[in-house]
Amino acid sequence: MKPLFNRINYKELAYQVVFLTILFFLSSFNKHTPEIKLHSVVFFLTYALLSFSVSYYLTPKFLYTKKYKEFVIGLIVVFLLMYLLEELVLEKIFFDNHRAEHVSNIFYTLLDIGPLLIIMVSFKLAWDSIKKQRELDNLQSTVKESELQFLKSQINPHFLFNNLNNLYSYAIENSPKTPSIILELSSVLRYMLYDCKEDFVPVSKEVSHLKDFTALNELQIENRGEVELITNIAANDYSIAPLILIMFVENAFKHSTASQSENIRIRILLDVSSKGVLHFVCENSFLPNGNNQSLSAGIGLQNVKKRLDLLYPNKYTLKIEEEEPTYKVDLTIKLHALK
């Protein structure tokens, strides 16, 4: 265990000193003769020393560790030492022989010390409670940040795995589209690796990335269907969490192409109002008997839902509808203003 003075927060100690000074003057000027005498200062400092030992030694060592029996015993011992110091030493120093020889009732001494002790210990408990809450908030913020980074890191390998497979297929066939795919993939990866380090990016960047991402995935459809992307951005002074929308678009391409060999239809609508409300709709066709699992499952969708919960608590609505032959995602987010 660290020594006592290593555990003391000196900012807290400064507040304690100021608080004690105010209490001393208030207690002095409440008397009939508001004169400050030496014995009043000494007795008050003695009581403060008692309160200090209870607040900064007994409370952390026993009360916080739930050793209640030891805490009570320590409190009694400290109080008795205080009582003996007052009666056998201080009284003899500051008062005449008659008062010094008179031993006051211990309960009267307790009444003198009690209010200050209660106030000081309450101050310590309140300070520690605020400190613990601040530490808890910081810890929760750290955990949240770590979880977001983990979820984001899972998106990149998932994306790479799908598109490298597509690139490999085109390369095997010596397709003339291979250079275009490499160029589009490079643009998308540049955004994911360098522009997405922040928690939020400008809406304009995310829209541009969404267009590149859609164009990259559209190459694999060829003449088997159509892809429609409509964007209406009324305001660019808002930010959005990167890679939130991409997962839904990737999911649409993956399941449409997995279940259909023709008549593929993917429709993406993105609207950002002047008040910063984003409305995103992604629809794709699918065949229920195709080679695809439940469209509402999978690691990707679970991750994006967790990110929405962490980044937009009570600020988004997500509806997923699966009615043959269409799978639809409807997402609304109240965006943050661009800083």
Order of alpha helices (4+ residues) and beta strands (2+ residues): alpha-alpha-alpha-alpha-alpha-alpha-alpha-alpha-beta-alpha-beta-beta-alpha-beta-beta-alpha-beta-beta-beta
